[in-house]
Amino acid sequence: METSTKKSDKTNSANRQIARAAGIVMAGFVLSNLVGLVRRALEARVFGTSAVYDAFNAADRLPDILFMLVAGGALASAFIPTFTEFLQKDDRKGAWRLASSIVNLVVLILTLFSAACWVLAPQIVANILAPDFSPEQQALTVELLRILLLTPVIFGVSGLVMGVLNTHQSFLVPALAPTMLWSGMIVGVLFIVPQMGIHGLAWGKVLGAGMHFAIQVPGLLKLPKRKYFPTLGLKIPSVREVGRLMAPRLLGVSVVQINFLVNTIIASGLPEGSLTSINVAFAVMTMPQVVIAQAISIAALPTFSAQIARGKPDEMRRSLASTIRGILFLSLPAMMGLILLRTPVVSMLFQRGEFDAHSVELTT
């Protein structure tokens, strides 16, 4: 009986830790979504569902794919448990050697991929991203793609720093990082677009990527016994373990990214504004996912990892079950609300300027 009570107390303590962290991340993501909505509304007012905005959305697809495949959720879900295991053993030198190796690999891989895509941008746009765009629209997409290919390396490093901070139970600043990205794009819309047109929006995203990373640097510098190792660590077992853990998650991410790519290809052959409207609709649809499911999962993963590192799988299972119940409790009403109120929601958020009633109809 006493053993059962102790287990329950530990599980409740872990659940409270997850709940506190999730609350912090949710608050950051709510702010991020509000700033993101302002950014979307400003872009919609200026560009509506025009051909040039379609070109930007097509160009933005490839950098997003590169980031998600190499340094997005797949890497975080593999890196955090391995990094946490070192911290649980109080082996900070090993932890930072692992982090240094992974960040060096991420920078190397993303730099090589981005450089190759920069050179092959005309072929990629014509044959993969937007085969049914007009020649003029394809040429614009190539120009925008080459600007946006500056972002994957920045996001790759920033995403790994986010994982390191989350592992140290630091959630507020990483949760605010997306707000910095949208803020950079807002600066682009307000101050760069008037001089450079749609190219200004691409440079705004590059600025936002830099801000996404910069806001996390002070928190990284405050971490104890921090050290950088100039190595790829290909012979280090923990680096190979990250690769092994990453493989199944990478498969799932790849399927999702292929879905987005197919959407882009199909929309490139549909009437003007189709690609923009599906992107705007997706952004509205994922707001509850980001605020609820993504926030809770980001907050829970370091705790789950620590429970496994301590050899407590039963405790982790109970925490996982409680977390899933919380996600379902919040997500189902959000889903129904968006289905029933899709037209007034889209109209209220975006119908102004160049985003007219036809744009609202396409999006809803």
DACOR-V788360 format. One record per helix or strand. SS is the DSSP state (~ for helix, > for strand). FROM is the first residue (numbers start at 1). LEN is the number of residues. If there is no record, write none. Layout:
# DACOR-V788360
SS:FROM:LEN + SS:FROM:LEN
This chain:
# DACOR-V788360
~:2:46 + ~:51:21 + ~:73:16 + ~:92:28 + ~:121:9 + ~:135:14 + ~:151:17 + ~:172:25 + ~:198:24 + ~:237:32 + ~:274:12 + ~:287:23 + ~:313:28 + ~:342:9 + >:352:1 + >:355:1 + ~:357:7
